[in-house]
Amino acid sequence: MKAKLGHHPDYVFLFCVALLTLFGLLILSSASSDIGKIKFNDTYYYLKHQVFYGLSLGIVGFLLTSRMYYRRFEKLALPFLFLSILALVAVFTPLGYSFKGASRWLDLGPFSIQPAEILKLTFIIYLALWLSNKKISRQTSFLEGYLPFLFICGLIAFLVLIQPATTTVVIIMASGLVVYFVSGARLSYIVGTILLGILVLALVIYFTPYRFERIKAFIYPEKVNVEVGGYHLNQALMAIGAGGPWGVGFGKSTTKFKYLPEPIGDSIFAVIAEEFGFFGALILLGIFITMILRGFLIAKNSRDQFGKLIAVGLTSVLAIQTFIHIGAISGLIPLTGVPLPFISYGGTSLAVFLTLAGVIVNISKYT
């Protein structure tokens, strides 16, 4: 009966997702060609890896979540969150492995996953269910609402911070706070959470030298040694500037291999700006903005609180992560490492964002 009430999905949102995914594969083939040739003697090594481990799983996730009535997630929300938290703990066991000092991955034989990426989906769905409970006023109750909210946020933030993955914490917590606000939480709870979050983040940054150096490089770029704190940002800005209005042409970036750190991941927007220019980057930004606005519109038109909170939370994840990636690599905010949704290399990230998009598409069918 409920399935018959559905209609066609939001085609604008769907088109933006497809366009970004295809463009991501296109730009990855360019950004990764030199690195793949040098490291693996295969120009398309990273592209094939992204298709096999990211796109294929992402399509499966998208098809499942876009076709399964979203209210069925009510029974799955708690088990999924519990498994996600277990996976966060497991990265510090023999099942996990470290890379460049970070313990963020689980080794599952033929492929690896990042549990923190999956949490962007499972945490929002659980939070939407928790806050849409009509029997308990968790938006206004301090003991039954605000304290449990702080506890679950604190637990997740701690487990992700010690990986360490500071930016991921910011994305998840900020998106969760948006859901909490939209659900009708007291303004004093929202303000208190923001202030507490800023204090914790400031302490984490102050007591970790590499994070502190990034802040110093952002505030005092002329006083920081380029070779220490400002090299990455300096090279990114040079790449963006080299693109001019129209770009140097697809595949013709000169900074992506020798000079620009992480050209297939954290810095991929700089490669896009160099090869496609200001107007190309502007068009890409326009597609992201259109998708995000449609996501919030889907949330506004949702027929129930559960669907509304899921849509607004997942759209917030997309919006915040997109802003952080582009803002950081453009010098608008302190430099940090975070993939550009649907674009950057990373199988788990692509699979999660496609699955996330499937959930939003599903909700759009029942607005």
ROGUTOR-789474 format. One record per residue (C-alpha): chain; x, y negated, z negated; residue in three letters; residue number from 0. Coordinates in steps of 0.001 Angstrom, whole numbers, plus 500000, padded with zeros to 6 digits. Each point is the difference from the previous one (the first is absolute). Layout:
BEGIN
+-----+--------+--------+--------+------+-----+
| mol |      x |      y |      z | type | seq |
+-----+--------+--------+--------+------+-----+
|   A |      X |      Y |      Z |  ALA | NUM |
...
+-----+--------+--------+--------+------+-----+
This chain:
BEGIN
+-----+--------+--------+--------+------+-----+
| mol |      x |      y |      z | type | seq |
+-----+--------+--------+--------+------+-----+
|   A | 500000 | 500000 | 500000 |  MET |   0 |
|   A | 502774 | 497570 | 499051 |  LYS |   1 |
|   A | 501995 | 500868 | 503101 |  ALA |   2 |
|   A | 497034 | 499011 | 502180 |  LYS |   3 |
|   A | 500084 | 496518 | 498497 |  LEU |   4 |
|   A | 503409 | 499344 | 501484 |  GLY |   5 |
|   A | 500583 | 498125 | 503245 |  HIS |   6 |
|   A | 502920 | 499150 | 502224 |  HIS |   7 |
|   A | 503243 | 498930 | 498298 |  PRO |   8 |
|   A | 501473 | 496509 | 500083 |  ASP |   9 |
|   A | 501615 | 500105 | 503433 |  TYR |  10 |
|   A | 501983 | 496801 | 499469 |  VAL |  11 |
|   A | 501715 | 501442 | 496929 |  PHE |  12 |
|   A | 500493 | 503310 | 501801 |  LEU |  13 |
|   A | 501512 | 498292 | 503048 |  PHE |  14 |
|   A | 502450 | 498018 | 497832 |  CYS |  15 |
|   A | 501174 | 503190 | 498261 |  VAL |  16 |
|   A | 500536 | 501785 | 503334 |  ALA |  17 |
|   A | 501788 | 496995 | 501492 |  LEU |  18 |
|   A | 502348 | 499605 | 497033 |  LEU |  19 |
|   A | 500802 | 503721 | 499919 |  THR |  20 |
|   A | 500838 | 500142 | 503702 |  LEU |  21 |
|   A | 502030 | 496800 | 499812 |  PHE |  22 |
|   A | 501827 | 501408 | 496973 |  GLY |  23 |
|   A | 501136 | 503021 | 502002 |  LEU |  24 |
|   A | 501037 | 497722 | 502857 |  LEU |  25 |
|   A | 502142 | 497677 | 497898 |  ILE |  26 |
|   A | 501429 | 502934 | 498025 |  LEU |  27 |
|   A | 501241 | 501538 | 503238 |  SER |  28 |
|   A | 501974 | 496808 | 500590 |  SER |  29 |
|   A | 501141 | 499255 | 496432 |  ALA |  30 |
|   A | 501211 | 503563 | 499382 |  SER |  31 |
|   A | 501579 | 500866 | 503357 |  SER |  32 |
|   A | 503575 | 498979 | 499194 |  ASP |  33 |
|   A | 499938 | 501462 | 496486 |  ILE |  34 |
|   A | 498528 | 503285 | 501231 |  GLY |  35 |
|   A | 502643 | 500276 | 502709 |  LYS |  36 |
|   A | 502866 | 499364 | 497600 |  ILE |  37 |
|   A | 498806 | 502177 | 497121 |  LYS |  38 |
|   A | 498263 | 502870 | 501809 |  PHE |  39 |
|   A | 500962 | 499609 | 503673 |  ASN |  40 |
|   A | 496294 | 499589 | 500703 |  ASP |  41 |
|   A | 498610 | 496601 | 500987 |  THR |  42 |
|   A | 496471 | 501016 | 499036 |  TYR |  43 |
|   A | 500820 | 501884 | 496788 |  TYR |  44 |
|   A | 498187 | 497586 | 497674 |  TYR |  45 |
|   A | 497070 | 499574 | 502376 |  LEU |  46 |
|   A | 499470 | 503758 | 500226 |  LYS |  47 |
|   A | 500306 | 500326 | 496227 |  HIS |  48 |
|   A | 497414 | 497255 | 499520 |  GLN |  49 |
|   A | 497583 | 501651 | 502430 |  VAL |  50 |
|   A | 500426 | 503493 | 498574 |  PHE |  51 |
|   A | 499973 | 499226 | 496274 |  TYR |  52 |
|   A | 498141 | 496686 | 499838 |  GLY |  53 |
|   A | 497619 | 499616 | 502921 |  LEU |  54 |
|   A | 498821 | 503617 | 500123 |  SER |  55 |
|   A | 499238 | 500158 | 496260 |  LEU |  56 |
|   A | 498554 | 496508 | 500148 |  GLY |  57 |
|   A | 497580 | 500933 | 502779 |  ILE |  58 |
|   A | 498851 | 503028 | 497991 |  VAL |  59 |
|   A | 499517 | 497778 | 496951 |  GLY |  60 |
|   A | 498184 | 497372 | 502053 |  PHE |  61 |
|   A | 497620 | 502523 | 501561 |  LEU |  62 |
|   A | 499216 | 501592 | 496633 |  LEU |  63 |
|   A | 499380 | 496766 | 498104 |  THR |  64 |
|   A | 498145 | 498253 | 502816 |  SER |  65 |
|   A | 497542 | 502890 | 500370 |  ARG |  66 |
|   A | 499492 | 501075 | 496391 |  MET |  67 |
|   A | 497337 | 497908 | 498240 |  TYR |  68 |
|   A | 501938 | 497709 | 497660 |  TYR |  69 |
|   A | 497791 | 500713 | 496982 |  ARG |  70 |
|   A | 501517 | 503477 | 499906 |  ARG |  71 |
|   A | 503198 | 498371 | 498762 |  PHE |  72 |
|   A | 498252 | 499507 | 496655 |  GLU |  73 |
|   A | 500717 | 503635 | 499068 |  LYS |  74 |
|   A | 503534 | 499902 | 501400 |  LEU |  75 |
|   A | 501181 | 496669 | 498583 |  ALA |  76 |
|   A | 501227 | 501235 | 496604 |  LEU |  77 |
|   A | 501704 | 503206 | 501243 |  PRO |  78 |
|   A | 501747 | 498056 | 502774 |  PHE |  79 |
|   A | 501256 | 497350 | 497573 |  LEU |  80 |
|   A | 501186 | 502673 | 497567 |  PHE |  81 |
|   A | 501930 | 501794 | 502766 |  LEU |  82 |
|   A | 501494 | 496675 | 501139 |  SER |  83 |
|   A | 501279 | 499268 | 496494 |  ILE |  84 |
|   A | 501430 | 503521 | 499718 |  LEU |  85 |
|   A | 501785 | 499426 | 503312 |  ALA |  86 |
|   A | 501459 | 496745 | 498632 |  LEU |  87 |
|   A | 501444 | 501947 | 497076 |  VAL |  88 |
|   A | 501218 | 502811 | 502278 |  ALA |  89 |
|   A | 502387 | 497682 | 501881 |  VAL |  90 |
|   A | 502219 | 500127 | 496891 |  PHE |  91 |
|   A | 500065 | 503812 | 500000 |  THR |  92 |
|   A | 501974 | 502348 | 502299 |  PRO |  93 |
|   A | 497141 | 499608 | 502502 |  LEU |  94 |
|   A | 500969 | 496381 | 500551 |  GLY |  95 |
|   A | 503025 | 498532 | 501699 |  TYR |  96 |
|   A | 501728 | 496636 | 499918 |  SER |  97 |
|   A | 501184 | 497720 | 502771 |  PHE |  98 |
|   A | 502064 | 496840 | 499460 |  LYS |  99 |
|   A | 499383 | 500183 | 496272 |  GLY | 100 |
|   A | 496210 | 500303 | 500270 |  ALA | 101 |
|   A | 497979 | 503067 | 498935 |  SER | 102 |
|   A | 496838 | 499583 | 502059 |  ARG | 103 |
|   A | 499667 | 503210 | 501999 |  TRP | 104 |
|   A | 498780 | 503547 | 499522 |  LEU | 105 |
|   A | 501788 | 502623 | 502080 |  ASP | 106 |
|   A | 497385 | 502385 | 501422 |  LEU | 107 |
|   A | 502251 | 501994 | 502298 |  GLY | 108 |
|   A | 499439 | 498911 | 503604 |  PRO | 109 |
|   A | 498961 | 496502 | 498961 |  PHE | 110 |
|   A | 500000 | 497593 | 497058 |  SER | 111 |
|   A | 497348 | 497708 | 498549 |  ILE | 112 |
|   A | 499928 | 496834 | 497904 |  GLN | 113 |
|   A | 497408 | 500409 | 497232 |  PRO | 114 |
|   A | 499899 | 496242 | 499365 |  ALA | 115 |
|   A | 498668 | 499468 | 503536 |  GLU | 116 |
|   A | 497178 | 502483 | 499415 |  ILE | 117 |
|   A | 499147 | 498200 | 496762 |  LEU | 118 |
|   A | 498977 | 496922 | 502014 |  LYS | 119 |
|   A | 497015 | 502047 | 501130 |  LEU | 120 |
|   A | 499181 | 502211 | 497018 |  THR | 121 |
|   A | 500297 | 497272 | 497348 |  PHE | 122 |
|   A | 497606 | 497668 | 501824 |  ILE | 123 |
|   A | 497401 | 502728 | 500529 |  ILE | 124 |
|   A | 500153 | 501022 | 496339 |  TYR | 125 |
|   A | 499819 | 496388 | 498821 |  LEU | 126 |
|   A | 496976 | 499370 | 502245 |  ALA | 127 |
|   A | 498236 | 503011 | 498489 |  LEU | 128 |
|   A | 500934 | 499026 | 496439 |  TRP | 129 |
|   A | 498721 | 496436 | 500402 |  LEU | 130 |
|   A | 496800 | 500930 | 501834 |  SER | 131 |
|   A | 498715 | 502016 | 497031 |  ASN | 132 |
|   A | 496673 | 498377 | 499107 |  LYS | 133 |
|   A | 499802 | 501634 | 496563 |  LYS | 134 |
|   A | 503030 | 498145 | 498593 |  ILE | 135 |
|   A | 500726 | 496302 | 500476 |  SER | 136 |
|   A | 503723 | 500393 | 500583 |  ARG | 137 |
|   A | 500194 | 496524 | 501525 |  GLN | 138 |
|   A | 499159 | 498261 | 496725 |  THR | 139 |
|   A | 500823 | 502529 | 497272 |  SER | 140 |
|   A | 503439 | 499542 | 498435 |  PHE | 141 |
|   A | 500264 | 503452 | 498406 |  LEU | 142 |
|   A | 498257 | 502062 | 502686 |  GLU | 143 |
|   A | 501101 | 497960 | 502980 |  GLY | 144 |
|   A | 502996 | 497686 | 499715 |  TYR | 145 |
|   A | 502234 | 502121 | 497740 |  LEU | 146 |
|   A | 499571 | 503199 | 502087 |  PRO | 147 |
|   A | 500632 | 497910 | 503135 |  PHE | 148 |
|   A | 503265 | 498695 | 498540 |  LEU | 149 |
|   A | 501013 | 503496 | 498891 |  PHE | 150 |
|   A | 499596 | 501686 | 503395 |  ILE | 151 |
|   A | 501634 | 497033 | 501761 |  CYS | 152 |
|   A | 502883 | 500024 | 497525 |  GLY | 153 |
|   A | 500573 | 503745 | 500380 |  LEU | 154 |
|   A | 500071 | 499827 | 503793 |  ILE | 155 |
|   A | 502121 | 496842 | 500018 |  ALA | 156 |
|   A | 502566 | 501596 | 497675 |  PHE | 157 |
|   A | 500307 | 503185 | 502082 |  LEU | 158 |
|   A | 500447 | 498047 | 503228 |  VAL | 159 |
|   A | 502350 | 497394 | 498521 |  LEU | 160 |
|   A | 502499 | 502598 | 498785 |  ILE | 161 |
|   A | 500325 | 501498 | 503510 |  GLN | 162 |
|   A | 500657 | 496995 | 500548 |  PRO | 163 |
|   A | 497369 | 498529 | 502362 |  ALA | 164 |
|   A | 499129 | 496540 | 498714 |  THR | 165 |
|   A | 498178 | 498763 | 503092 |  THR | 166 |
|   A | 497806 | 503100 | 500083 |  THR | 167 |
|   A | 498972 | 499239 | 496416 |  VAL | 168 |
|   A | 499080 | 496446 | 500998 |  VAL | 169 |
|   A | 497887 | 501241 | 502935 |  ILE | 170 |
|   A | 498140 | 502648 | 497988 |  ILE | 171 |
|   A | 499430 | 497842 | 496917 |  MET | 172 |
|   A | 498974 | 496900 | 501979 |  ALA | 173 |
|   A | 497516 | 502029 | 502057 |  SER | 174 |
|   A | 498632 | 501614 | 496840 |  GLY | 175 |
|   A | 499580 | 496581 | 498427 |  LEU | 176 |
|   A | 498036 | 498821 | 503050 |  VAL | 177 |
|   A | 497668 | 502989 | 499576 |  VAL | 178 |
|   A | 499636 | 499212 | 496287 |  TYR | 179 |
|   A | 499184 | 496354 | 500789 |  PHE | 180 |
|   A | 497468 | 500816 | 502736 |  VAL | 181 |
|   A | 498277 | 502495 | 497688 |  SER | 182 |
|   A | 499054 | 497094 | 497744 |  GLY | 183 |
|   A | 502707 | 500087 | 497324 |  ALA | 184 |
|   A | 500323 | 497085 | 497622 |  ARG | 185 |
|   A | 502264 | 497229 | 501219 |  LEU | 186 |
|   A | 501939 | 500098 | 496714 |  SER | 187 |
|   A | 500892 | 503661 | 500684 |  TYR | 188 |
|   A | 501208 | 499150 | 503505 |  ILE | 189 |
|   A | 502101 | 497038 | 498842 |  VAL | 190 |
|   A | 501420 | 501984 | 497095 |  GLY | 191 |
|   A | 500984 | 502871 | 502301 |  THR | 192 |
|   A | 501690 | 497628 | 502461 |  ILE | 193 |
|   A | 502000 | 498319 | 497232 |  LEU | 194 |
|   A | 500994 | 503361 | 498520 |  LEU | 195 |
|   A | 501017 | 501263 | 503440 |  GLY | 196 |
|   A | 502120 | 496919 | 500683 |  ILE | 197 |
|   A | 501734 | 500390 | 496623 |  LEU | 198 |
|   A | 500778 | 503685 | 500563 |  VAL | 199 |
|   A | 501189 | 499365 | 503553 |  LEU | 200 |
|   A | 502220 | 497122 | 498852 |  ALA | 201 |
|   A | 501627 | 502189 | 497343 |  LEU | 202 |
|   A | 500561 | 502834 | 502497 |  VAL | 203 |
|   A | 501601 | 497596 | 502477 |  ILE | 204 |
|   A | 502160 | 498332 | 497346 |  TYR | 205 |
|   A | 501427 | 503252 | 498656 |  PHE | 206 |
|   A | 500721 | 501577 | 503415 |  THR | 207 |
|   A | 502863 | 498170 | 501761 |  PRO | 208 |
|   A | 499123 | 500917 | 503604 |  TYR | 209 |
|   A | 496441 | 498684 | 499593 |  ARG | 210 |
|   A | 501301 | 496845 | 498322 |  PHE | 211 |
|   A | 502414 | 499416 | 502885 |  GLU | 212 |
|   A | 497102 | 500068 | 502471 |  ARG | 213 |
|   A | 498160 | 497337 | 498017 |  ILE | 214 |
|   A | 503134 | 497846 | 499847 |  LYS | 215 |
|   A | 500514 | 500420 | 503743 |  ALA | 216 |
|   A | 496449 | 498793 | 500569 |  PHE | 217 |
|   A | 500135 | 496995 | 497650 |  ILE | 218 |
|   A | 503590 | 498930 | 500671 |  TYR | 219 |
|   A | 500865 | 501359 | 503472 |  PRO | 220 |
|   A | 502842 | 497479 | 500441 |  GLU | 221 |
|   A | 501675 | 501100 | 496746 |  LYS | 222 |
|   A | 499840 | 503758 | 500445 |  VAL | 223 |
|   A | 502741 | 501945 | 501697 |  ASN | 224 |
|   A | 498587 | 501095 | 503357 |  VAL | 225 |
|   A | 501854 | 503299 | 499747 |  GLU | 226 |
|   A | 498378 | 500778 | 496651 |  VAL | 227 |
|   A | 496493 | 498654 | 499561 |  GLY | 228 |
|   A | 499073 | 498304 | 503252 |  GLY | 229 |
|   A | 501347 | 502216 | 502791 |  TYR | 230 |
|   A | 496768 | 501880 | 500723 |  HIS | 231 |
|   A | 497832 | 496872 | 500069 |  LEU | 232 |
|   A | 502591 | 498084 | 502021 |  ASN | 233 |
|   A | 500117 | 502672 | 502706 |  GLN | 234 |
|   A | 496211 | 500289 | 500049 |  ALA | 235 |
|   A | 499569 | 496267 | 500497 |  LEU | 236 |
|   A | 502620 | 500022 | 502759 |  MET | 237 |
|   A | 498105 | 502797 | 501768 |  ALA | 238 |
|   A | 496696 | 498152 | 499700 |  ILE | 239 |
|   A | 501571 | 496774 | 501256 |  GLY | 240 |
|   A | 501700 | 501753 | 502908 |  ALA | 241 |
|   A | 496607 | 501068 | 501333 |  GLY | 242 |
|   A | 498924 | 496450 | 500785 |  GLY | 243 |
|   A | 496456 | 499513 | 501308 |  PRO | 244 |
|   A | 499876 | 503007 | 502378 |  TRP | 245 |
|   A | 502626 | 502432 | 498692 |  GLY | 246 |
|   A | 503083 | 501556 | 501540 |  VAL | 247 |
|   A | 498018 | 502910 | 501448 |  GLY | 248 |
|   A | 498965 | 503470 | 498882 |  PHE | 249 |
|   A | 502988 | 502129 | 498996 |  GLY | 250 |
|   A | 502452 | 497090 | 500301 |  LYS | 251 |
|   A | 500473 | 499071 | 496351 |  SER | 252 |
|   A | 503677 | 499419 | 499249 |  THR | 253 |
|   A | 499697 | 500041 | 496201 |  THR | 254 |
|   A | 498092 | 503240 | 499410 |  LYS | 255 |
|   A | 503034 | 502280 | 499869 |  PHE | 256 |
|   A | 503167 | 498162 | 499048 |  LYS | 257 |
|   A | 498734 | 497202 | 497795 |  TYR | 258 |
|   A | 496431 | 500389 | 498716 |  LEU | 259 |
|   A | 499594 | 502322 | 496962 |  PRO | 260 |
|   A | 497056 | 502448 | 500126 |  GLU | 261 |
|   A | 498789 | 499015 | 503505 |  PRO | 262 |
|   A | 497536 | 502908 | 500163 |  ILE | 263 |
|   A | 498511 | 499392 | 496561 |  GLY | 264 |
|   A | 500260 | 496943 | 497781 |  ASP | 265 |
|   A | 501177 | 497713 | 502825 |  SER | 266 |
|   A | 497910 | 501196 | 502925 |  ILE | 267 |
|   A | 498053 | 496716 | 500221 |  PHE | 268 |
|   A | 503280 | 498215 | 500742 |  ALA | 269 |
|   A | 500585 | 502387 | 502929 |  VAL | 270 |
|   A | 496465 | 499301 | 501230 |  ILE | 271 |
|   A | 500538 | 496236 | 499799 |  ALA | 272 |
|   A | 503328 | 500254 | 501830 |  GLU | 273 |
|   A | 498719 | 502179 | 502844 |  GLU | 274 |
|   A | 496509 | 498505 | 500404 |  PHE | 275 |
|   A | 500632 | 496471 | 498773 |  GLY | 276 |
|   A | 497881 | 497631 | 497948 |  PHE | 277 |
|   A | 496857 | 500544 | 502047 |  PHE | 278 |
|   A | 500355 | 503779 | 499926 |  GLY | 279 |
|   A | 500404 | 499915 | 496220 |  ALA | 280 |
|   A | 497022 | 497642 | 499784 |  LEU | 281 |
|   A | 497804 | 502408 | 501969 |  ILE | 282 |
|   A | 501045 | 502853 | 497708 |  LEU | 283 |
|   A | 499184 | 497863 | 496974 |  LEU | 284 |
|   A | 496620 | 499191 | 501543 |  GLY | 285 |
|   A | 499198 | 503705 | 500341 |  ILE | 286 |
|   A | 500876 | 500572 | 496346 |  PHE | 287 |
|   A | 497862 | 497035 | 498898 |  ILE | 288 |
|   A | 497057 | 501203 | 502111 |  THR | 289 |
|   A | 500229 | 503493 | 498513 |  MET | 290 |
|   A | 500210 | 498642 | 496444 |  ILE | 291 |
|   A | 497055 | 497631 | 500470 |  LEU | 292 |
|   A | 497916 | 502835 | 501440 |  ARG | 293 |
|   A | 500963 | 502153 | 497021 |  GLY | 294 |
|   A | 498737 | 497381 | 497556 |  PHE | 295 |
|   A | 496842 | 499571 | 502087 |  LEU | 296 |
|   A | 499399 | 503748 | 499777 |  ILE | 297 |
|   A | 500397 | 499723 | 496222 |  ALA | 298 |
|   A | 497539 | 497086 | 499843 |  LYS | 299 |
|   A | 497369 | 501923 | 501986 |  ASN | 300 |
|   A | 500430 | 503288 | 498128 |  SER | 301 |
|   A | 496750 | 501467 | 498702 |  ARG | 302 |
|   A | 501322 | 500890 | 496537 |  ASP | 303 |
|   A | 502581 | 498931 | 497440 |  GLN | 304 |
|   A | 502195 | 503064 | 500468 |  PHE | 305 |
|   A | 500411 | 499444 | 503745 |  GLY | 306 |
|   A | 500451 | 496263 | 499511 |  LYS | 307 |
|   A | 502814 | 500418 | 497474 |  LEU | 308 |
|   A | 501790 | 502645 | 502066 |  ILE | 309 |
|   A | 499878 | 497856 | 503138 |  ALA | 310 |
|   A | 501146 | 496828 | 498254 |  VAL | 311 |
|   A | 502789 | 501872 | 498192 |  GLY | 312 |
|   A | 501388 | 501814 | 503036 |  LEU | 313 |
|   A | 499750 | 496855 | 502137 |  THR | 314 |
|   A | 501897 | 498151 | 497260 |  SER | 315 |
|   A | 502772 | 502616 | 500207 |  VAL | 316 |
|   A | 500260 | 499328 | 503733 |  LEU | 317 |
|   A | 499935 | 496226 | 499558 |  ALA | 318 |
|   A | 502492 | 499803 | 497131 |  ILE | 319 |
|   A | 502513 | 502401 | 501526 |  GLN | 320 |
|   A | 499833 | 498272 | 503389 |  THR | 321 |
|   A | 500538 | 496607 | 498388 |  PHE | 322 |
|   A | 502915 | 501216 | 497875 |  ILE | 323 |
|   A | 501794 | 501620 | 502951 |  HIS | 324 |
|   A | 499627 | 497046 | 502360 |  ILE | 325 |
|   A | 500480 | 497388 | 497278 |  GLY | 326 |
|   A | 503147 | 501627 | 498624 |  ALA | 327 |
|   A | 501712 | 500502 | 503346 |  ILE | 328 |
|   A | 499071 | 496440 | 501044 |  SER | 329 |
|   A | 501396 | 498402 | 496839 |  GLY | 330 |
|   A | 496593 | 498932 | 498617 |  LEU | 331 |
|   A | 500378 | 502152 | 496874 |  ILE | 332 |
|   A | 503005 | 501751 | 498399 |  PRO | 333 |
|   A | 501367 | 502824 | 502126 |  LEU | 334 |
|   A | 498682 | 503434 | 499136 |  THR | 335 |
|   A | 499748 | 503348 | 501712 |  GLY | 336 |
|   A | 496533 | 501072 | 501095 |  VAL | 337 |
|   A | 498801 | 501537 | 503291 |  PRO | 338 |
|   A | 497688 | 498137 | 502358 |  LEU | 339 |
|   A | 496691 | 501951 | 500104 |  PRO | 340 |
|   A | 499597 | 502197 | 503114 |  PHE | 341 |
|   A | 503269 | 498629 | 501426 |  ILE | 342 |
|   A | 503064 | 500867 | 497887 |  SER | 343 |
|   A | 501688 | 503389 | 500054 |  TYR | 344 |
|   A | 498795 | 502339 | 497255 |  GLY | 345 |
|   A | 497834 | 503059 | 500373 |  GLY | 346 |
|   A | 498274 | 499727 | 496620 |  THR | 347 |
|   A | 499238 | 496308 | 500496 |  SER | 348 |
|   A | 498446 | 500476 | 503445 |  LEU | 349 |
|   A | 497994 | 503043 | 498902 |  ALA | 350 |
|   A | 498680 | 498196 | 496903 |  VAL | 351 |
|   A | 499028 | 496826 | 501866 |  PHE | 352 |
|   A | 498193 | 501953 | 502708 |  LEU | 353 |
|   A | 498160 | 501985 | 497321 |  THR | 354 |
|   A | 499249 | 496754 | 498170 |  LEU | 355 |
|   A | 498641 | 498506 | 503222 |  ALA | 356 |
|   A | 497803 | 503065 | 500448 |  GLY | 357 |
|   A | 498362 | 499370 | 496625 |  VAL | 358 |
|   A | 499227 | 496380 | 500940 |  ILE | 359 |
|   A | 498621 | 501105 | 503381 |  VAL | 360 |
|   A | 497794 | 502521 | 498218 |  ASN | 361 |
|   A | 498601 | 497325 | 497684 |  ILE | 362 |
|   A | 499319 | 497774 | 503028 |  SER | 363 |
|   A | 497680 | 502714 | 501363 |  LYS | 364 |
|   A | 497731 | 499614 | 496979 |  TYR | 365 |
|   A | 499778 | 496189 | 499678 |  THR | 366 |
+-----+--------+--------+--------+------+-----+
